[in-house]
Amino acid sequence: MTNDGRSITVSALEWHSSSDENWETKFMYTLDDVFDHPRIMITVNSVNGFVCFWSCNARLHVCNPLTEEYFTTPSYTYENNISVPLRLVAVGFGFCQLSYEYKVIVLHEYIDAGTKPLVFTVGTDRSWRSLKAIRDRKFHSRHEKGANVKGVIYWYMESHTLPLCGSKSIKSLLCFDVCKEEVFTTMVPAELDSLEEGNRYVTRIVEKGGNLCLVNISYGPIFSLLIKVYIADTINDLSSFNSWKNELNVSVPNMAYNINMTEWFISYVTDDILVIQIRCESVIFIDVATGMLLSVFPLSSSVIVIPYVPSLVSIFHRPRHF
């Protein structure tokens, strides 16, 4: 969380089933003077024990909560030669097994001229590098978080076309090969969107135990939440429904918990817990094994939650053979 607007306080949320409050916040340390002036933070993702988040001063921050190792990228800039506005549509943090390097990437979208990626290699680059523009690919939402799985960062995309017969939604995955620094796309099977008719829903791509997962969160008048988690076999064609397996279904009754569904979701899956963050309001923790709601943790606008697996490895560590 940000305390004075310039510093970041890192704490751990620990589950205690015998506790009255269930969740206890354990202070770890404070990073001083991280921001140039008061800024908000946006979650990116976690890789190998490191967590990554974005701040409005056009920087990405990589932190090991366990060892206090911390790295901040320089601010990125775009050469905008076209007089159209830009918007940040996607951010990602990935790991290249070949070079043993971590990379961060941001994608900004020209309203009428495609999407421009910028990439930064932690510990190697001194400035951001511009990659080839992505044409004819539009993000329906902003600030999409990437999932790093086996050296590829995945983002979920939902765009809209306007054919003569009416509007049509196109769902796909935008994929970034961290080692090759190449972008490619694949369609999302239509069967993964087969939710209850009349309900609103949001879809997120996340990483769980080294696997790619698609999380559908539906909400309607009968229940607050209906969650479906599909796990992918990334070796096969992800556009085929046979490459996806329905791993988890969770239903949370509307009358049992007072959950405000007016804001969109940020979701994560660890081996044990499904984490759903309702923006600027609360975080919901659900047990993966039982599908039971563990707790609802209140949030303020200055707090973000990033599930991760603790690690003592340094972000600048390179094995001897490299």
WOVEN-V884979 format. One line per field, one symbol per residue. ss: DSSP state (H for helix, E for strand, C for the rest). phi: phi as a letter, one per 20 degrees, with the letter a starting at -180 (. if undefined). psi: psi as a letter, one per 40 degrees, with the letter a starting at -180 (. if undefined). A space follows every 10 residues. Layout:
ss: ???
phi: ???
psi: ???
This chain:
ss: CECCCCCEEE EEEEECCCCC CCEEEEEEEE ECCCCCCCCC EEEEEEECCE EEEEECCCEE EEECCCCCCE EECCCCCCCC CCCCCEEEEE EEEEEECCCC EEEEEEEEEE CCCCEEEEEE ECCCCCCCEE CCCECCCCCC CCCEECEEEC CEEEEEEEEE EEECCEEEEE EEEEEEECCC CEEEEEECCH HHHCCCCCCE EEEEEEEECC EEEEEEEEEC CCEEEEEEEE EECCCCCCCC HHHEEEEEEE EEECCCCCCC CCCCEEEEEC CCEEEEEECC CEEEEEECCC CCEEEEEECC CCCCCCCCCC CCCCCCCCCC CC
phi: .edenddcdd cdedecfeef emddedfdac eelfefbgce dcfdacblnd dcbdcfemcd cdcefedmfb bcfffdcdee edecfdbfdb cbcccdffel cdcdcccddf gcbncdeccc efncfdbfde dffeelccef ddlfeedecl ncedceccdc dcffepfced dbdeccfffe lddbcbfegf ffdedffnee bcccdcdcln decdddddbb fecfccdcdd ddeffefffe ffedcfebcc cdfffecede dfdedccbcd fdcedcdegm cacddcfffd mefeaddfcd feccdcfbdg befffdfcgg fe
psi: ihceedihhh ihhhhhdeid edhhhhhdih hifdidihii ihhcaihfei ihiiieffii hhhhddeehh hhiiiiiigg ehfiiiihdi iihihhddef iiiiiihihh defahhihih hhedieiihh ihihifhhhd iifhhihhhf ehhhihhhih igideiihhh hihhhhhdde fihiiiihhd deegihheii iihihihhfe ihihhhhiha ddidhhhhhh higedaheeh deeihhdhhh hhidedhghh feiiihiiha ddhhhhhhhe dihhhhhdde eihdihhiii eehihhiihi iehidehhid e.
